[in-house]
Amino acid sequence: MQERTLPHSLEAEQSVIGSMFISKYAVNRAVEELYPEMFYLDSNAKIFEVLKELADDKKPIDIMTVTDKLESKKYLDKIGGIEYITAVVNSVPSAVNIDSYIEIVRDKSILRKLIDVSTQIATESYDAKESTNEILDEAEKKIFSVVKNRKGGEFKSISQVVNKAQMMLEDLAKNGGNIT
């Protein structure tokens, strides 16, 4: 019997990461929409984690800063070294399609979670250690936990949103950016 692999798109993952090196818009969109756990390949998850940390700390994102941060976390050798980072950066000519890349990564992550939850539900159903109603209630909760993460992740308080918007406006004003 042929073994199946979990849904993923390494190309989309690499395109998200590569786009983050090219565009601040791509950085903001990716950090807003994705989490390291959404990446299938551990190397890509580790690189994204570092990119997110640099963005959160308002540090520049380039090969040197990312390599340095990966090295300080002892990730550089685990991800394939600077050669892998360079290959990822060079594989993306433009960040214009970042939203599409993000959507692919997010959708594949949701499918993997759905497979995991479905497997748990099937196992619990075979074991039947609880009543049928309890198993159904638990299955419903698990499916709902996947569904609620489908669009944009977790809810944020209004103070978090306002603080983030204020910081972005201050950055734009400080850097002479146009405010719309």
GUKOLMAR-908142 format. One record per residue: residue number from 1; residue in three letters; x, y, z of N, C-alpha, C in turn. Coordinates in Angstrom, 2 decimals. Layout:
+-----+--------+---------+---------+---------+---------+---------+---------+---------+---------+---------+
| num | residu |      nx |      ny |      nz |     cax |     cay |     caz |      cx |      cy |      cz |
+-----+--------+---------+---------+---------+---------+---------+---------+---------+---------+---------+
| NUM |    Ala |       X |       Y |       Z |       X |       Y |       Z |       X |       Y |       Z |
...
+-----+--------+---------+---------+---------+---------+---------+---------+---------+---------+---------+
***
This chain:
+-----+--------+---------+---------+---------+---------+---------+---------+---------+---------+---------+
| num | residu |      nx |      ny |      nz |     cax |     cay |     caz |      cx |      cy |      cz |
+-----+--------+---------+---------+---------+---------+---------+---------+---------+---------+---------+
|   1 |    Met |    0.83 |   -1.18 |    0.00 |    0.00 |    0.00 |    0.00 |    0.88 |    1.25 |    0.00 |
|   2 |    Gln |    0.52 |    2.20 |   -0.84 |    1.31 |    3.42 |   -0.96 |    1.06 |    4.34 |    0.23 |
|   3 |    Glu |    2.15 |    4.83 |    0.83 |    2.02 |    5.74 |    1.97 |    1.68 |    7.14 |    1.48 |
|   4 |    Arg |    0.75 |    7.76 |    2.16 |    0.33 |    9.11 |    1.80 |    1.10 |   10.13 |    2.63 |
|   5 |    Thr |    1.37 |   11.26 |    2.00 |    2.01 |   12.35 |    2.74 |    0.95 |   13.38 |    3.09 |
|   6 |    Leu |    1.19 |   14.05 |    4.17 |    0.25 |   15.08 |    4.61 |    0.25 |   16.24 |    3.61 |
|   7 |    Pro |   -0.88 |   16.92 |    3.49 |   -0.95 |   18.06 |    2.56 |    0.07 |   19.14 |    2.92 |
|   8 |    His |    0.78 |   19.61 |    1.93 |    1.75 |   20.69 |    2.12 |    2.18 |   21.22 |    0.77 |
|   9 |    Ser |    2.78 |   22.39 |    0.78 |    3.38 |   22.97 |   -0.42 |    4.68 |   23.64 |    0.00 |
|  10 |    Leu |    5.76 |   22.93 |   -0.22 |    7.07 |   23.48 |    0.13 |    7.36 |   24.74 |   -0.68 |
|  11 |    Glu |    6.87 |   24.77 |   -1.94 |    7.09 |   25.94 |   -2.78 |    6.40 |   27.17 |   -2.18 |
|  12 |    Ala |    5.17 |   27.00 |   -1.71 |    4.44 |   28.13 |   -1.11 |    5.13 |   28.58 |    0.18 |
|  13 |    Glu |    5.57 |   27.62 |    0.99 |    6.28 |   27.97 |    2.22 |    7.54 |   28.78 |    1.91 |
|  14 |    Gln |    8.31 |   28.30 |    0.96 |    9.53 |   29.00 |    0.58 |    9.22 |   30.36 |   -0.04 |
|  15 |    Ser |    8.12 |   30.45 |   -0.77 |    7.74 |   31.72 |   -1.38 |    7.33 |   32.75 |   -0.33 |
|  16 |    Val |    6.65 |   32.30 |    0.73 |    6.32 |   33.20 |    1.82 |    7.59 |   33.74 |    2.44 |
|  17 |    Ile |    8.50 |   32.84 |    2.77 |    9.75 |   33.24 |    3.43 |   10.59 |   34.14 |    2.51 |
|  18 |    Gly |   10.74 |   33.74 |    1.25 |   11.50 |   34.54 |    0.31 |   10.90 |   35.93 |    0.12 |
|  19 |    Ser |    9.57 |   36.01 |    0.07 |    8.89 |   37.30 |   -0.07 |    9.15 |   38.20 |    1.12 |
|  20 |    Met |    9.28 |   37.60 |    2.29 |    9.52 |   38.39 |    3.51 |   10.89 |   39.08 |    3.47 |
|  21 |    Phe |   11.82 |   38.53 |    2.70 |   13.14 |   39.17 |    2.55 |   13.05 |   40.36 |    1.58 |
|  22 |    Ile |   12.04 |   40.36 |    0.72 |   11.93 |   41.35 |   -0.34 |   11.07 |   42.55 |    0.05 |
|  23 |    Ser |   10.00 |   42.30 |    0.82 |    8.98 |   43.33 |    1.01 |    8.52 |   43.44 |    2.45 |
|  24 |    Lys |    8.43 |   44.68 |    2.95 |    7.89 |   44.90 |    4.29 |    6.41 |   44.55 |    4.34 |
|  25 |    Tyr |    5.70 |   44.80 |    3.23 |    4.30 |   44.42 |    3.16 |    4.16 |   42.90 |    3.35 |
|  26 |    Ala |    5.03 |   42.16 |    2.69 |    4.99 |   40.70 |    2.81 |    5.27 |   40.27 |    4.25 |
|  27 |    Val |    6.20 |   40.95 |    4.90 |    6.51 |   40.64 |    6.30 |    5.27 |   40.86 |    7.16 |
|  28 |    Asn |    4.64 |   42.04 |    7.00 |    3.47 |   42.35 |    7.81 |    2.32 |   41.37 |    7.57 |
|  29 |    Arg |    2.06 |   41.05 |    6.31 |    0.97 |   40.12 |    5.98 |    1.25 |   38.73 |    6.53 |
|  30 |    Ala |    2.46 |   38.24 |    6.35 |    2.80 |   36.89 |    6.79 |    2.73 |   36.77 |    8.31 |
|  31 |    Val |    3.29 |   37.76 |    9.01 |    3.29 |   37.74 |   10.47 |    1.87 |   37.84 |   11.02 |
|  32 |    Glu |    1.04 |   38.58 |   10.30 |   -0.35 |   38.75 |   10.71 |   -1.18 |   37.48 |   10.51 |
|  33 |    Glu |   -0.88 |   36.72 |    9.47 |   -1.72 |   35.59 |    9.07 |   -1.19 |   34.21 |    9.46 |
|  34 |    Leu |    0.11 |   34.08 |    9.64 |    0.70 |   32.75 |    9.83 |    1.41 |   32.62 |   11.17 |
|  35 |    Tyr |    1.61 |   31.38 |   11.57 |    2.36 |   31.02 |   12.77 |    3.38 |   29.96 |   12.37 |
|  36 |    Pro |    4.48 |   29.85 |   13.10 |    5.48 |   28.84 |   12.73 |    4.90 |   27.42 |   12.63 |
|  37 |    Glu |    3.91 |   27.10 |   13.47 |    3.32 |   25.76 |   13.47 |    2.58 |   25.45 |   12.18 |
|  38 |    Met |    2.28 |   26.46 |   11.38 |    1.54 |   26.24 |   10.13 |    2.44 |   25.72 |    9.00 |
|  39 |    Phe |    3.74 |   25.76 |    9.21 |    4.68 |   25.31 |    8.18 |    4.91 |   23.81 |    8.33 |
|  40 |    Tyr |    4.90 |   23.13 |    7.22 |    5.08 |   21.67 |    7.21 |    6.54 |   21.31 |    7.47 |
|  41 |    Leu |    7.44 |   21.98 |    6.77 |    8.87 |   21.69 |    6.90 |    9.42 |   22.44 |    8.11 |
|  42 |    Asp |   10.05 |   21.71 |    9.00 |   10.58 |   22.30 |   10.23 |   11.58 |   23.41 |    9.94 |
|  43 |    Ser |   12.38 |   23.26 |    8.90 |   13.35 |   24.30 |    8.54 |   12.63 |   25.61 |    8.22 |
|  44 |    Asn |   11.55 |   25.51 |    7.46 |   10.79 |   26.71 |    7.11 |   10.13 |   27.32 |    8.34 |
|  45 |    Ala |    9.65 |   26.48 |    9.25 |    9.04 |   26.97 |   10.49 |   10.06 |   27.74 |   11.32 |
|  46 |    Lys |   11.26 |   27.22 |   11.42 |   12.32 |   27.88 |   12.20 |   12.71 |   29.22 |   11.57 |
|  47 |    Ile |   12.84 |   29.25 |   10.26 |   13.18 |   30.51 |    9.58 |   12.05 |   31.52 |    9.78 |
|  48 |    Phe |   10.82 |   31.08 |    9.62 |    9.68 |   31.99 |    9.81 |    9.66 |   32.52 |   11.24 |
|  49 |    Glu |    9.92 |   31.65 |   12.20 |    9.96 |   32.07 |   13.61 |   10.97 |   33.21 |   13.80 |
|  50 |    Val |   12.14 |   33.07 |   13.21 |   13.18 |   34.09 |   13.32 |   12.75 |   35.37 |   12.59 |
|  51 |    Leu |   12.16 |   35.24 |   11.41 |   11.69 |   36.40 |   10.68 |   10.63 |   37.15 |   11.48 |
|  52 |    Lys |    9.75 |   36.41 |   12.11 |    8.69 |   37.02 |   12.94 |    9.31 |   37.75 |   14.13 |
|  53 |    Glu |   10.28 |   37.13 |   14.79 |   10.95 |   37.78 |   15.92 |   11.64 |   39.07 |   15.50 |
|  54 |    Leu |   12.33 |   39.03 |   14.36 |   13.00 |   40.24 |   13.87 |   11.97 |   41.33 |   13.55 |
|  55 |    Ala |   10.87 |   40.95 |   12.93 |    9.83 |   41.92 |   12.60 |    9.21 |   42.50 |   13.87 |
|  56 |    Asp |    8.94 |   41.65 |   14.85 |    8.36 |   42.11 |   16.11 |    9.30 |   43.07 |   16.83 |
|  57 |    Asp |   10.61 |   42.83 |   16.70 |   11.61 |   43.70 |   17.34 |   11.99 |   44.90 |   16.46 |
|  58 |    Lys |   11.31 |   45.02 |   15.31 |   11.57 |   46.11 |   14.36 |   13.03 |   46.14 |   13.89 |
|  59 |    Lys |   13.58 |   44.96 |   13.71 |   14.96 |   44.81 |   13.21 |   14.89 |   44.60 |   11.70 |
|  60 |    Pro |   15.94 |   44.98 |   10.98 |   15.95 |   44.75 |    9.53 |   15.99 |   43.25 |    9.21 |
|  61 |    Ile |   15.38 |   42.92 |    8.10 |   15.37 |   41.52 |    7.65 |   16.23 |   41.43 |    6.40 |
|  62 |    Asp |   17.35 |   40.76 |    6.54 |   18.22 |   40.46 |    5.42 |   18.98 |   39.18 |    5.76 |
|  63 |    Ile |   19.76 |   38.72 |    4.82 |   20.44 |   37.43 |    5.02 |   21.34 |   37.47 |    6.25 |
|  64 |    Met |   22.02 |   38.59 |    6.47 |   22.94 |   38.68 |    7.61 |   22.19 |   38.62 |    8.95 |
|  65 |    Thr |   21.13 |   39.42 |    9.10 |   20.41 |   39.45 |   10.39 |   19.72 |   38.12 |   10.66 |
|  66 |    Val |   19.17 |   37.53 |    9.62 |   18.47 |   36.25 |    9.79 |   19.46 |   35.15 |   10.11 |
|  67 |    Thr |   20.58 |   35.11 |    9.40 |   21.61 |   34.11 |    9.66 |   22.15 |   34.24 |   11.09 |
|  68 |    Asp |   22.40 |   35.46 |   11.51 |   22.91 |   35.70 |   12.86 |   21.92 |   35.20 |   13.91 |
|  69 |    Lys |   20.65 |   35.52 |   13.72 |   19.61 |   35.11 |   14.68 |   19.45 |   33.58 |   14.68 |
|  70 |    Leu |   19.48 |   32.98 |   13.50 |   19.40 |   31.51 |   13.41 |   20.58 |   30.86 |   14.12 |
|  71 |    Glu |   21.75 |   31.44 |   13.94 |   22.95 |   30.91 |   14.57 |   22.87 |   31.03 |   16.09 |
|  72 |    Ser |   22.38 |   32.18 |   16.58 |   22.28 |   32.37 |   18.04 |   21.28 |   31.41 |   18.67 |
|  73 |    Lys |   20.28 |   30.99 |   17.90 |   19.30 |   30.03 |   18.41 |   19.72 |   28.58 |   18.14 |
|  74 |    Lys |   20.89 |   28.41 |   17.54 |   21.42 |   27.08 |   17.20 |   20.54 |   26.37 |   16.16 |
|  75 |    Tyr |   19.91 |   27.14 |   15.27 |   19.05 |   26.60 |   14.21 |   19.76 |   26.50 |   12.86 |
|  76 |    Leu |   20.82 |   27.27 |   12.67 |   21.39 |   27.42 |   11.34 |   21.76 |   26.09 |   10.69 |
|  77 |    Asp |   22.45 |   25.22 |   11.41 |   22.83 |   23.92 |   10.85 |   21.61 |   23.03 |   10.64 |
|  78 |    Lys |   20.61 |   23.15 |   11.51 |   19.40 |   22.32 |   11.42 |   18.57 |   22.65 |   10.19 |
|  79 |    Ile |   18.63 |   23.89 |    9.72 |   17.80 |   24.28 |    8.59 |   18.50 |   24.10 |    7.24 |
|  80 |    Gly |   19.75 |   23.77 |    7.28 |   20.48 |   23.57 |    6.02 |   21.50 |   24.66 |    5.74 |
|  81 |    Gly |   21.75 |   25.49 |    6.73 |   22.79 |   26.51 |    6.61 |   22.39 |   27.68 |    5.73 |
|  82 |    Ile |   23.36 |   28.53 |    5.53 |   23.13 |   29.73 |    4.72 |   22.79 |   29.37 |    3.28 |
|  83 |    Glu |   23.21 |   28.19 |    2.84 |   22.91 |   27.75 |    1.48 |   21.40 |   27.63 |    1.29 |
|  84 |    Tyr |   20.70 |   27.06 |    2.29 |   19.25 |   26.91 |    2.17 |   18.56 |   28.28 |    2.16 |
|  85 |    Ile |   18.99 |   29.16 |    3.05 |   18.39 |   30.50 |    3.11 |   18.58 |   31.21 |    1.77 |
|  86 |    Thr |   19.79 |   31.15 |    1.23 |   20.09 |   31.80 |   -0.05 |   19.22 |   31.22 |   -1.16 |
|  87 |    Ala |   19.07 |   29.90 |   -1.17 |   18.23 |   29.26 |   -2.19 |   16.78 |   29.73 |   -2.08 |
|  88 |    Val |   16.28 |   29.84 |   -0.86 |   14.90 |   30.29 |   -0.65 |   14.74 |   31.73 |   -1.13 |
|  89 |    Val |   15.67 |   32.59 |   -0.75 |   15.59 |   34.00 |   -1.14 |   15.66 |   34.13 |   -2.66 |
|  90 |    Asn |   16.55 |   33.39 |   -3.29 |   16.72 |   33.48 |   -4.74 |   15.59 |   32.82 |   -5.52 |
|  91 |    Ser |   14.77 |   32.02 |   -4.85 |   13.69 |   31.32 |   -5.56 |   12.47 |   32.21 |   -5.81 |
|  92 |    Val |   12.43 |   33.38 |   -5.18 |   11.26 |   34.26 |   -5.31 |   11.68 |   35.56 |   -6.00 |
|  93 |    Pro |   11.21 |   35.76 |   -7.24 |   11.59 |   36.98 |   -7.95 |   10.83 |   38.22 |   -7.48 |
|  94 |    Ser |    9.63 |   38.02 |   -6.90 |    8.80 |   39.15 |   -6.51 |    7.89 |   38.73 |   -5.35 |
|  95 |    Ala |    7.51 |   39.71 |   -4.53 |    6.62 |   39.43 |   -3.41 |    5.18 |   39.78 |   -3.74 |
|  96 |    Val |    4.89 |   40.05 |   -4.98 |    3.57 |   40.53 |   -5.38 |    2.45 |   39.51 |   -5.08 |
|  97 |    Asn |    2.77 |   38.24 |   -5.05 |    1.75 |   37.21 |   -4.82 |    1.74 |   36.68 |   -3.38 |
|  98 |    Ile |    2.23 |   37.46 |   -2.44 |    2.34 |   37.01 |   -1.05 |    1.01 |   36.52 |   -0.50 |
|  99 |    Asp |   -0.08 |   37.20 |   -0.82 |   -1.38 |   36.79 |   -0.29 |   -1.76 |   35.39 |   -0.76 |
| 100 |    Ser |   -1.45 |   35.07 |   -1.99 |   -1.72 |   33.72 |   -2.51 |   -0.85 |   32.67 |   -1.82 |
| 101 |    Tyr |    0.42 |   33.00 |   -1.61 |    1.32 |   32.07 |   -0.93 |    0.84 |   31.81 |    0.50 |
| 102 |    Ile |    0.44 |   32.88 |    1.18 |   -0.05 |   32.75 |    2.55 |   -1.29 |   31.85 |    2.59 |
| 103 |    Glu |   -2.19 |   32.07 |    1.65 |   -3.43 |   31.28 |    1.61 |   -3.13 |   29.79 |    1.41 |
| 104 |    Ile |   -2.18 |   29.48 |    0.56 |   -1.81 |   28.08 |    0.33 |   -1.24 |   27.46 |    1.60 |
| 105 |    Val |   -0.31 |   28.15 |    2.25 |    0.29 |   27.63 |    3.48 |   -0.78 |   27.43 |    4.55 |
| 106 |    Arg |   -1.66 |   28.42 |    4.70 |   -2.72 |   28.33 |    5.71 |   -3.68 |   27.17 |    5.40 |
| 107 |    Asp |   -4.09 |   27.04 |    4.14 |   -5.02 |   25.98 |    3.77 |   -4.43 |   24.59 |    3.98 |
| 108 |    Lys |   -3.17 |   24.42 |    3.63 |   -2.53 |   23.11 |    3.84 |   -2.41 |   22.80 |    5.33 |
| 109 |    Ser |   -2.13 |   23.82 |    6.13 |   -2.06 |   23.64 |    7.59 |   -3.41 |   23.20 |    8.15 |
| 110 |    Ile |   -4.47 |   23.83 |    7.68 |   -5.82 |   23.47 |    8.14 |   -6.13 |   22.03 |    7.76 |
| 111 |    Leu |   -5.78 |   21.63 |    6.55 |   -6.02 |   20.24 |    6.13 |   -5.26 |   19.25 |    7.02 |
| 112 |    Arg |   -4.02 |   19.59 |    7.36 |   -3.24 |   18.69 |    8.25 |   -3.90 |   18.60 |    9.62 |
| 113 |    Lys |   -4.38 |   19.73 |   10.14 |   -5.06 |   19.72 |   11.44 |   -6.34 |   18.90 |   11.36 |
| 114 |    Leu |   -7.07 |   19.04 |   10.27 |   -8.31 |   18.29 |   10.09 |   -8.03 |   16.78 |   10.04 |
| 115 |    Ile |   -6.97 |   16.39 |    9.38 |   -6.58 |   14.97 |    9.33 |   -6.23 |   14.48 |   10.73 |
| 116 |    Asp |   -5.47 |   15.28 |   11.47 |   -5.09 |   14.91 |   12.83 |   -6.32 |   14.74 |   13.73 |
| 117 |    Val |   -7.21 |   15.72 |   13.68 |   -8.43 |   15.67 |   14.50 |   -9.30 |   14.49 |   14.09 |
| 118 |    Ser |   -9.42 |   14.26 |   12.79 |  -10.24 |   13.14 |   12.30 |   -9.67 |   11.80 |   12.77 |
| 119 |    Thr |   -8.36 |   11.69 |   12.78 |   -7.72 |   10.47 |   13.27 |   -8.01 |   10.27 |   14.75 |
| 120 |    Gln |   -7.93 |   11.36 |   15.53 |   -8.25 |   11.27 |   16.96 |   -9.70 |   10.83 |   17.17 |
| 121 |    Ile |  -10.60 |   11.42 |   16.39 |  -12.02 |   11.07 |   16.51 |  -12.24 |    9.60 |   16.16 |
| 122 |    Ala |  -11.61 |    9.12 |   15.10 |  -11.75 |    7.72 |   14.71 |  -11.22 |    6.80 |   15.79 |
| 123 |    Thr |  -10.06 |    7.14 |   16.37 |   -9.47 |    6.33 |   17.43 |  -10.40 |    6.27 |   18.64 |
| 124 |    Glu |  -10.91 |    7.44 |   19.04 |  -11.83 |    7.48 |   20.19 |  -13.11 |    6.70 |   19.90 |
| 125 |    Ser |  -13.56 |    6.73 |   18.67 |  -14.77 |    6.00 |   18.30 |  -14.54 |    4.49 |   18.35 |
| 126 |    Tyr |  -13.39 |    4.04 |   17.90 |  -13.06 |    2.62 |   17.98 |  -12.93 |    2.17 |   19.43 |
| 127 |    Asp |  -12.27 |    2.99 |   20.25 |  -12.07 |    2.64 |   21.66 |  -13.37 |    2.68 |   22.44 |
| 128 |    Ala |  -14.23 |    3.63 |   22.14 |  -15.54 |    3.82 |   22.76 |  -15.50 |    3.66 |   24.28 |
| 129 |    Lys |  -14.60 |    4.39 |   24.93 |  -14.50 |    4.36 |   26.39 |  -15.54 |    5.27 |   27.03 |
| 130 |    Glu |  -16.13 |    6.17 |   26.22 |  -17.15 |    7.09 |   26.71 |  -18.46 |    6.78 |   26.00 |
| 131 |    Ser |  -19.51 |    7.45 |   26.43 |  -20.80 |    7.27 |   25.77 |  -20.76 |    7.88 |   24.38 |
| 132 |    Thr |  -21.67 |    7.46 |   23.54 |  -21.73 |    7.98 |   22.18 |  -21.92 |    9.49 |   22.18 |
| 133 |    Asn |  -22.78 |    9.99 |   23.05 |  -23.01 |   11.44 |   23.12 |  -21.75 |   12.20 |   23.54 |
| 134 |    Glu |  -20.99 |   11.64 |   24.47 |  -19.75 |   12.28 |   24.89 |  -18.73 |   12.29 |   23.75 |
| 135 |    Ile |  -18.66 |   11.20 |   23.02 |  -17.75 |   11.12 |   21.87 |  -18.17 |   12.13 |   20.81 |
| 136 |    Leu |  -19.48 |   12.25 |   20.56 |  -19.97 |   13.23 |   19.59 |  -19.66 |   14.66 |   20.03 |
| 137 |    Asp |  -19.88 |   14.94 |   21.30 |  -19.60 |   16.29 |   21.82 |  -18.12 |   16.62 |   21.67 |
| 138 |    Glu |  -17.27 |   15.67 |   22.01 |  -15.82 |   15.88 |   21.90 |  -15.41 |   16.05 |   20.43 |
| 139 |    Ala |  -16.00 |   15.25 |   19.54 |  -15.70 |   15.36 |   18.11 |  -16.11 |   16.73 |   17.59 |
| 140 |    Glu |  -17.27 |   17.19 |   18.02 |  -17.76 |   18.50 |   17.60 |  -16.80 |   19.61 |   18.05 |
| 141 |    Lys |  -16.32 |   19.52 |   19.29 |  -15.38 |   20.52 |   19.81 |  -14.09 |   20.51 |   18.99 |
| 142 |    Lys |  -13.61 |   19.32 |   18.66 |  -12.35 |   19.21 |   17.92 |  -12.50 |   19.78 |   16.50 |
| 143 |    Ile |  -13.60 |   19.45 |   15.84 |  -13.83 |   19.98 |   14.50 |  -13.99 |   21.50 |   14.56 |
| 144 |    Phe |  -14.71 |   21.99 |   15.56 |  -14.89 |   23.43 |   15.70 |  -13.56 |   24.14 |   15.93 |
| 145 |    Ser |  -12.65 |   23.51 |   16.67 |  -11.34 |   24.14 |   16.92 |  -10.56 |   24.31 |   15.62 |
| 146 |    Val |  -10.76 |   23.41 |   14.66 |  -10.11 |   23.55 |   13.36 |  -10.81 |   24.65 |   12.56 |
| 147 |    Val |  -12.13 |   24.66 |   12.59 |  -12.91 |   25.62 |   11.82 |  -12.65 |   27.05 |   12.29 |
| 148 |    Lys |  -12.56 |   27.27 |   13.59 |  -12.39 |   28.63 |   14.10 |  -11.04 |   29.23 |   13.70 |
| 149 |    Asn |  -10.08 |   28.39 |   13.37 |   -8.77 |   28.89 |   12.94 |   -8.68 |   29.08 |   11.43 |
| 150 |    Arg |   -9.78 |   28.82 |   10.75 |   -9.78 |   28.89 |    9.29 |   -9.50 |   30.29 |    8.78 |
| 151 |    Lys |  -10.08 |   31.29 |    9.37 |   -9.94 |   32.67 |    8.88 |   -9.15 |   33.52 |    9.85 |
| 152 |    Gly |   -7.91 |   33.81 |    9.53 |   -7.15 |   34.81 |   10.23 |   -6.70 |   34.52 |   11.64 |
| 153 |    Gly |   -6.90 |   33.34 |   12.15 |   -6.37 |   33.01 |   13.46 |   -7.24 |   33.44 |   14.61 |
| 154 |    Glu |   -6.61 |   33.86 |   15.68 |   -7.31 |   34.12 |   16.92 |   -7.83 |   35.55 |   16.99 |
| 155 |    Phe |   -8.83 |   35.76 |   17.84 |   -9.36 |   37.10 |   18.06 |   -8.38 |   37.90 |   18.88 |
| 156 |    Lys |   -8.40 |   39.22 |   18.65 |   -7.52 |   40.11 |   19.40 |   -8.39 |   41.15 |   20.07 |
| 157 |    Ser |   -7.95 |   41.60 |   21.24 |   -8.71 |   42.63 |   21.95 |   -8.57 |   43.95 |   21.20 |
| 158 |    Ile |   -9.53 |   44.83 |   21.42 |   -9.52 |   46.12 |   20.74 |   -8.28 |   46.93 |   21.12 |
| 159 |    Ser |   -7.81 |   46.77 |   22.38 |   -6.61 |   47.51 |   22.79 |   -5.38 |   47.04 |   22.01 |
| 160 |    Gln |   -5.30 |   45.73 |   21.72 |   -4.18 |   45.23 |   20.92 |   -4.21 |   45.82 |   19.51 |
| 161 |    Val |   -5.42 |   45.86 |   18.93 |   -5.56 |   46.36 |   17.57 |   -5.22 |   47.85 |   17.52 |
| 162 |    Val |   -5.75 |   48.62 |   18.48 |   -5.49 |   50.06 |   18.52 |   -4.01 |   50.34 |   18.75 |
| 163 |    Asn |   -3.38 |   49.61 |   19.67 |   -1.95 |   49.80 |   19.92 |   -1.12 |   49.51 |   18.68 |
| 164 |    Lys |   -1.46 |   48.44 |   17.97 |   -0.72 |   48.09 |   16.77 |   -0.91 |   49.15 |   15.70 |
| 165 |    Ala |   -2.13 |   49.63 |   15.54 |   -2.41 |   50.67 |   14.55 |   -1.66 |   51.95 |   14.90 |
| 166 |    Gln |   -1.63 |   52.30 |   16.18 |   -0.93 |   53.50 |   16.62 |    0.57 |   53.38 |   16.34 |
| 167 |    Met |    1.14 |   52.22 |   16.62 |    2.57 |   52.01 |   16.36 |    2.87 |   52.13 |   14.86 |
| 168 |    Met |    1.99 |   51.56 |   14.04 |    2.20 |   51.64 |   12.59 |    2.12 |   53.08 |   12.10 |
| 169 |    Leu |    1.15 |   53.85 |   12.63 |    1.02 |   55.25 |   12.25 |    2.24 |   56.06 |   12.69 |
| 170 |    Glu |    2.74 |   55.78 |   13.90 |    3.94 |   56.47 |   14.38 |    5.15 |   56.15 |   13.51 |
| 171 |    Asp |    5.28 |   54.86 |   13.11 |    6.37 |   54.47 |   12.23 |    6.28 |   55.18 |   10.89 |
| 172 |    Leu |    5.06 |   55.25 |   10.33 |    4.87 |   55.92 |    9.05 |    5.24 |   57.41 |    9.16 |
| 173 |    Ala |    4.78 |   58.04 |   10.26 |    5.07 |   59.45 |   10.45 |    6.57 |   59.70 |   10.63 |
| 174 |    Lys |    7.22 |   58.83 |   11.40 |    8.65 |   58.96 |   11.65 |    9.47 |   58.79 |   10.38 |
| 175 |    Asn |    9.03 |   57.86 |    9.54 |    9.76 |   57.54 |    8.31 |    9.30 |   58.35 |    7.11 |
| 176 |    Gly |    8.37 |   59.26 |    7.33 |    7.91 |   60.10 |    6.23 |    7.00 |   59.39 |    5.25 |
| 177 |    Gly |    6.37 |   58.29 |    5.68 |    5.47 |   57.55 |    4.81 |    4.14 |   58.25 |    4.67 |
| 178 |    Asn |    3.46 |   57.97 |    3.61 |    2.13 |   58.52 |    3.41 |    1.13 |   57.77 |    4.27 |
| 179 |    Ile |    0.28 |   58.50 |    4.95 |   -0.74 |   57.90 |    5.79 |   -2.06 |   57.95 |    5.05 |
| 180 |    Thr |   -2.70 |   56.80 |    4.92 |   -4.01 |   56.76 |    4.25 |   -5.07 |   56.34 |    5.21 |
+-----+--------+---------+---------+---------+---------+---------+---------+---------+---------+---------+
***
